[in-house]
C-alpha cells in the first residue's frame, strides 16, 4: 500500500485544528481572553471551504452522527450553556444544500446563492453554528473545485465575509488589538488559499493522519472541554 501524501488541505486543516482548539479554550475555559477567540476566526472558513471543496455529490452521515451525538451531549451535560447546534450539523445541512442545488452552482446562476444565504443568516444564526453563512462558505468551496470561482476570488470572499462576521459577533467584546489579530489570521488564510494550488504533494504521514481525522478530533476535544467546564469551571 502506498503511503498517504499530505497536500495543501492537510496543512491548512492542521492550522484550523490549532485555531479551533484555541478558540474553544477561550470559549469554555477563559471567556475573558478574547484574543483566543480572535485566533479562532480562521478555523471556521477553512473547515467549511474544504467541506464544500471535497463534496462529491453524496451525504456523509458520519458527520450527522457526530453532530447529533455532540448536540445531545451538550444539551444534557452543559444544559443551558453553548446549546446552539454545532458546526458538524451546519456542515451536514450544507451537504444537503449542495446535494439538492448543485445544478444551480454553475455560471451564471451561482450568484443567486449569495443574497439568499447571507440574508437567511439573520434567521438561522441561533439555530445552528454560524447559521447559513457556513453553507455559503461550503458553496464557495464547491464553486472553487468546479473552477467557477478562482482560488483568489474564493479566498477574498471567505476573508471579507469572515471579517464582517467577526465584527458583528464580537462588536462589544473585542478590543482593537483583537480585531487586528483577526485581520492578521484571515490575511494569512487569504495568502494560503490564493497563492498556490490546493494539492501540494509532500510525504508526511503524521500530518496526513491528523488532518484526515478532523471529525474525531473535533468531537473528542469538545467532550474534553465540556467535562472540564462542567466540573472545574462551573461546579
Secondary structure, DSSP 8 states (H G I E B T S, - for coil): -----B-HHHHHHHHHHHHHHHHHHHHHT-TT-HHHHHHTHHHHHHHHHHHHHT--SS--HHHHHHHHHHHHHHHHHHTTSS-SB-HHHHHHHHHHHHHHHGGGSSTTTTTHHHHHHHHHHHHHTTTBTTTHHHHHHHHHHHHHHTTSS-HHHHHHHHHHHHHHHHHHHSTTT--HHHHHHHHHHHHHHHHHHHHS-S---B--HHHHHHHTTHHHHHHHHHHHHHHHIIIII--
